[in-house]
């Protein structure tokens, strides 16, 4: 099975024009800010949003384009949304069996298929429970089992873990990753969560304003983001500029000294927030990258904190909770940010 698409959809606020492709067994994650066109792309694949141009071809069969438009019920798809949308009056087993039954499978065979899928997702012992007796994480696994029970050619996951609490989310993510490794169809995952994308997907596609701004394997994207939104997702500071020599990238906000590079011309300069040190006064013997900044926000997570700073060069630092307390970091504080040149990577734009 394979996926080959160009999705053109007219909306009142933007036009989606993007291509997605995947081979059998691949998981493609589509990421982007709110309103970027992610869910519109999913609806177009499902047949819920008609194309104004382009095509959808799955396993060599044309689903849409060139005068063809298969309705949603004629497409071999499975859909899992953030809310499980289970039938409240049916058991988990009968919820999962609903798909095969709706496609003509006998009741006994559909229930056997349901039991098999529930077992594969680690919840076979819950087959007789109704949704009201399931936790949210358990119900989401039932929804995934229901989507897979029809053996779809295309599995569509729309923020499938976003409604889960922090305790159940890692377990459901691990179960989903295990099940997708055995799925022979194509999976398209829409998510805001970088951890979901990095752990579940073989390929990442970033969309903004209806257009693809970057795509690649997780390793490629993490190593070399080419868009500020992408950099935010993977947790890097990123700046566009010109590589004028073997050390410096000239940005609109001034020079950034790097660890060294061979290219010249349009360039990106990137460094980790963990490479940023913050001081209340300009440090003596300052590193070659030193900027005055104003603390804009402090986000504490356990023993570390993300400190977002504005200035001629906006920068995000990752510091310890102890540093937040000792420096009294809070919005409005004037500070200095420094980064060693050896921590800065430059690569062609």
Rosetta blueprint (number, residue, H / E / L):
1 X L
2 X E
3 X E
4 X E
5 X E
6 X E
7 X E
8 X E
9 X E
10 X E
11 X L
12 X L
13 X L
14 X L
15 X E
16 X E
17 X E
18 X E
19 X E
20 X E
21 X E
22 X E
23 X E
24 X L
25 X L
26 X L
27 X E
28 X E
29 X E
30 X E
31 X E
32 X L
33 X L
34 X L
35 X L
36 X L
37 X L
38 X H
39 X H
40 X H
41 X H
42 X H
43 X H
44 X H
45 X H
46 X H
47 X L
48 X L
49 X L
50 X L
51 X L
52 X L
53 X E
54 X E
55 X E
56 X E
57 X E
58 X E
59 X L
60 X L
61 X E
62 X E
63 X E
64 X E
65 X E
66 X L
67 X L
68 X E
69 X E
70 X L
71 X L
72 X H
73 X H
74 X H
75 X L
76 X L
77 X E
78 X E
79 X E
80 X E
81 X L
82 X L
83 X L
84 X L
85 X L
86 X L
87 X L
88 X L
89 X L
90 X L
91 X E
92 X H
93 X H
94 X H
95 X H
96 X H
97 X H
98 X H
99 X H
100 X H
101 X H
102 X H
103 X L
104 X L
105 X L
106 X L
107 X H
108 X H
109 X H
110 X H
111 X H
112 X H
113 X H
114 X H
115 X H
116 X H
117 X H
118 X H
119 X H
120 X H
121 X L
122 X L
123 X L
124 X H
125 X H
126 X H
127 X L
128 X L
129 X L
130 X E
131 X H
132 X H
133 X H
134 X L
135 X L
136 X H
137 X H
138 X H
139 X H
140 X H
141 X H
142 X H
143 X H
144 X H
145 X H
146 X H
147 X H
148 X H
149 X L
150 X L
151 X L
152 X L
153 X L
154 X E
155 X E
156 X E
157 X E
158 X E
159 X L
160 X L
161 X L
162 X L
163 X L
164 X L
165 X L
166 X H
167 X H
168 X H
169 X H
170 X H
171 X H
172 X H
173 X H
174 X H
175 X H
176 X H
177 X H
178 X H
179 X H
180 X H
181 X H
182 X L
183 X L
184 X L
185 X L
186 X E
187 X E
188 X E
189 X E
190 X E
191 X L
192 X L
193 X L
194 X H
195 X H
196 X H
197 X H
198 X H
199 X H
200 X H
201 X L
202 X L
203 X E
204 X E
205 X E
206 X E
207 X E
208 X E
209 X L
210 X L
211 X E
212 X E
213 X E
214 X E
215 X E
216 X E
217 X L
218 X H
219 X H
220 X H
221 X H
222 X H
223 X H
224 X L
225 X L
226 X L
227 X L
228 X H
229 X H
230 X H
231 X H
232 X H
233 X H
234 X H
235 X L
236 X E
237 X E
238 X E
239 X E
240 X E
241 X E
242 X E
243 X E
244 X L
245 X L
246 X L
247 X L
248 X E
249 X E
250 X E
251 X E
252 X L
253 X L
254 X E
255 X E
256 X E
257 X E
258 X L
259 X L
260 X L
261 X L
262 X L
263 X L
264 X L
265 X E
266 X E
267 X E
268 X E
269 X E
270 X E
271 X E
272 X E
273 X H
274 X H
275 X H
276 X L
277 X E
278 X E
279 X E
280 X L
281 X L
282 X L
283 X L
284 X L
285 X L
286 X L
287 X L
288 X L
289 X E
290 X E
291 X E
292 X E
293 X E
294 X E
295 X E
296 X E
297 X E
298 X E
299 X E
300 X E
301 X E
302 X L
303 X L
304 X E
305 X E
306 X E
307 X E
308 X E
309 X E
310 X E
311 X E
312 X L
313 X L
314 X L
315 X E
316 X E
317 X E
318 X E
319 X E
320 X E
321 X H
322 X H
323 X H
324 X H
325 X H
326 X H
327 X H
328 X L
329 X L
330 X L
331 X L
332 X L
333 X L
334 X E
335 X E
336 X E
337 X E
338 X E
339 X E
340 X L
341 X H
342 X H
343 X H
344 X L
345 X E
346 X E
347 X E
348 X E
349 X L
